[in-house]
């Protein structure tokens, strides 16, 4: 199962867009996505997301990085 791990963020991180990305591509509820984003920003807790398709995981990671998230794909 393709897994994306978001481990941090850089200056200019797009919090709202990243939360919406989790909701749209990772199919999380908005509440869960917001909690993930807040945990990453405030507590430095990495986010692990599981995907059915590798193409969706790869696209999620590409978009997340464009929002200044730091992460990688795990297989």
RAWO-V878606 format. One line per field, one symbol per residue. phi: phi as a letter, one per 40 degrees, with the letter a starting at -180 (. if undefined). psi: psi as a letter, one per 20 degrees, with the letter a starting at -180 (. if undefined). Layout:
BEGIN
phi->???
psi->???
END
This chain:
BEGIN
phi->.cbbbbbaabdgdcdcccccccccccgccccccccdccccccbfccbbbbbcbccccccdcdcccccgcbaacbb
psi->pppppoiaqrpjpngghhghgggghikqqhggggggggggghjkoqppppqgphhggggggghghijkqparpp.
END
